[in-house]
Amino acid sequence: MSVDGVQSAEPGGRHETDAVIIGAGPCGLFAVFELGLLGIKSHVIDIQDKPGGQCAELYPEKPILDIPGIPVITGADLTARLLEQIAPFGAVFHLNEMADSLEKTESGWRIATDLGTVIEAKAIIVAAGGGSFTPKKPPIPGIEAFEGKSVFYAVRKRDAFAGKKLVIAGGGDSALDWTINLEPVAEHVTLIHRRDEFRGAPESVARMRALADAGKIDLKIAQIKGLEGDDGAISGVAIEDTQGGAGIIGCERLLAFYGLTMKLGPIAGFGLNLNENRIAVDTEKFESSTPGIFCIGDMASYPGKLKLILSGFHESALMSHGAFHYVFPDRKLKFQHTTSARELQRTVTGTTPAD
Ligand SMILES: Cc1cc2nc3c(=O)[nH]c(=O)nc-3n(C[C@H](O)[C@H](O)[C@H](O)COP(=O)(O)OP(=O)(O)OC[C@H]3O[C@@H](n4cnc5c(N)ncnc54)[C@H](O)[C@@H]3O)c2cc1C
């Protein structure tokens, strides 16, 4: 899925940069800004298909009331504003990729993702929130045999579903978004939800219903009871409707969107000092017990930590000063307000500050 204001890299490449940020939640996004102010370039990795972390995934339409200077803003709009704010720094995003392993190199760190992307950097910033969002599996007997072959819980590549007969299951934003987005490329889409009410954005519900009314997709109000097929290749889903009527819907792929839980995931194996599944940091630089690895946002653990977006913004500013010394070991850091950042001033306001 392409996201406005995001420079995305193809999976599987090799890159060198100054800093890698794990997590494109609000704190990871603001870290791009704070690092950028000090001339530090970043790459951002997120397993989600879009930036914004919890704001984008869990509450895009909920009003947030405690961002300084902004009396009210939704999770989706805050994400969009952060992307606009960091655009001048040209961070490279690796979306749909899980930061999977981390190893020390002579000059810094080498981080690899589950899709084979490798990035070398001088500093690592973990902004992984509550961990990676992990899909909740539907309670369908024998589903494991089909997972990763013909049953999927996320769309990593839209093209993988082109020309296929799809069943999409679920009633939230992901199920609706992918029904709408895959309908033009799939051979056929059937959306199955257990009741005729949807949790997704009203606009998406209306678009999905319009597709159903026009006969471009099938909408079934039913529960999936079983899967048919051999050797991991699905040939149909067995459904039962609300009146107890049963049937089979033929398909080549099932996409199930039953919600997400958050798990620490591979970061647990990075060898960092953990405190109840969060990374213990100092409050001067937000550095972990491993030099060169920083942690900000919900995943940071220190006395008095509040899991708030504004706390993560503050942590980003101090972290960037700590990271500077790894990226530019020979340079002295001179603190400046953004009013003195001439290039940024020029980009954002179109004027240059007077000397
Ligand atoms: C319903 C709700 C309402 C809230 N309302 C408010 C509010 O009004 N005001 C407020 O200040 N806060 C609010 N919060 C809390 C706020 O959302 C969090 O404090 C904030 O999202 C933390 O930001 P973050 O960047 O640290 O992490 P997150 O937003 O959790 O983002 C972390 C990102 O890291 C990614 N990730 C994790 N591990 C990996 C990995 N190994 N590889 C790749 N990617 C990975 C995840 O996919 C995720 O996108 C609310 C939270 C919820 C659930």
The ligand as an ORCA input file, in Angstrom:
! r2SCAN-3c Opt
* xyz 0 1
  C      -7.149      3.473     22.389
  C      -5.927      4.293     22.745
  C      -6.042      5.650     22.938
  C      -4.918      6.427     23.262
  N      -5.062      7.769     23.434
  C      -3.966      8.533     23.698
  C      -4.082      9.948     23.869
  O      -5.180     10.499     23.794
  N      -2.944     10.671     24.121
  C      -1.704     10.070     24.225
  O      -0.707     10.769     24.425
  N      -1.576      8.726     24.070
  C      -2.660      7.953     23.812
  N      -2.531      6.598     23.679
  C      -1.182      6.015     23.823
  C      -0.346      6.292     22.566
  O      -1.017      5.779     21.425
  C       1.014      5.626     22.726
  O       1.666      6.221     23.836
  C       1.847      5.872     21.464
  O       1.248      5.269     20.335
  C       3.241      5.286     21.652
  O       3.944      5.553     20.481
  P       5.196      4.677     20.035
  O       5.713      5.323     18.799
  O       6.102      4.500     21.207
  O       4.625      3.207     19.744
  P       3.451      2.638     18.833
  O       2.450      3.659     18.493
  O       2.991      1.406     19.543
  O       4.218      2.213     17.499
  C       5.196      1.211     17.544
  C       5.392      0.664     16.148
  O       6.512     -0.248     16.190
  C       6.241     -1.308     15.309
  N       7.092     -2.446     15.698
  C       7.216     -3.028     16.909
  N       8.141     -4.002     16.885
  C       8.609     -4.040     15.619
  C       9.586     -4.832     14.959
  N      10.301     -5.787     15.576
  N       9.800     -4.608     13.635
  C       9.102     -3.655     12.972
  N       8.169     -2.871     13.558
  C       7.937     -3.067     14.857
  C       4.758     -1.574     15.482
  O       4.242     -2.225     14.334
  C       4.208     -0.140     15.641
  O       3.779      0.393     14.412
  C      -3.635      5.809     23.375
  C      -3.518      4.424     23.167
  C      -4.636      3.663     22.847
  C      -4.487      2.192     22.621
*
